[in-house]
Amino acid sequence: MTDDTASNAIRRFVMQRAQKLLISGSSITQTAELLGFDYPQHFTRVFKKFYGLSPSAYLKQLSK
């Protein structure tokens, strides 16, 4: 229906959830844990690949 793979749809959903958690004040470590990542570093890599910014850079950009 969407011309997207299941894994891409799941990744998009998880990254949107990550955005909401980070914006609501959850730390990077807490966000990674809540979303099922084994290591915060892995979460950071996936987030950066998806959004082009690390979670900390993303939050800094929002606060400007």
C-alpha positions as CSV (number, residue, x, y, z in Angstrom):
1,M,0.0,0.0,0.0
2,T,2.8,2.5,0.8
3,D,5.6,1.2,-1.5
4,D,7.7,0.9,1.7
5,T,9.2,-2.2,3.3
6,A,8.1,-3.4,6.7
7,S,11.5,-2.7,8.1
8,N,11.5,0.9,6.8
9,A,8.0,1.5,8.3
10,I,9.1,0.1,11.6
11,R,12.3,2.2,11.6
12,R,10.3,5.3,10.8
13,F,7.9,4.6,13.7
14,V,10.7,4.0,16.1
15,M,12.5,7.2,15.1
16,Q,9.3,9.2,15.4
17,R,8.9,7.7,18.9
18,A,12.5,8.6,19.7
19,Q,11.9,12.2,18.7
20,K,8.9,12.4,21.0
21,L,10.7,10.9,24.0
22,L,13.7,13.2,23.5
23,I,11.5,16.3,23.2
24,S,9.6,15.2,26.4
25,G,12.9,15.2,28.4
26,S,14.0,11.6,28.2
27,S,17.7,11.2,28.1
28,I,19.5,9.5,25.2
29,T,20.2,6.5,27.3
30,Q,16.6,6.3,28.6
31,T,15.3,6.7,25.1
32,A,17.5,3.9,23.7
33,E,16.5,1.6,26.5
34,L,12.8,2.3,26.1
35,L,13.0,1.6,22.4
36,G,14.8,-1.7,22.9
37,F,18.3,-0.8,21.8
38,D,21.0,-2.8,23.6
39,Y,23.4,0.2,23.6
40,P,22.9,3.9,23.5
41,Q,25.7,4.2,20.9
42,H,23.7,2.0,18.6
43,F,20.6,4.1,19.0
44,T,22.7,7.2,18.3
45,R,24.1,5.7,15.1
46,V,20.6,4.8,13.9
47,F,19.1,8.2,14.8
48,K,22.0,10.0,13.1
49,K,21.6,7.9,9.9
50,F,17.8,8.6,9.9
51,Y,17.8,12.3,10.7
52,G,21.3,13.4,9.7
53,L,22.0,14.6,13.3
54,S,22.9,12.9,16.5
55,P,20.2,13.0,19.2
56,S,22.2,15.6,21.2
57,A,22.7,17.8,18.1
58,Y,19.0,17.4,17.3
59,L,18.0,18.6,20.8
60,K,20.5,21.6,20.5
61,Q,18.9,22.6,17.2
62,L,15.4,22.5,18.8
63,S,16.5,24.7,21.7
64,K,17.7,27.5,19.4
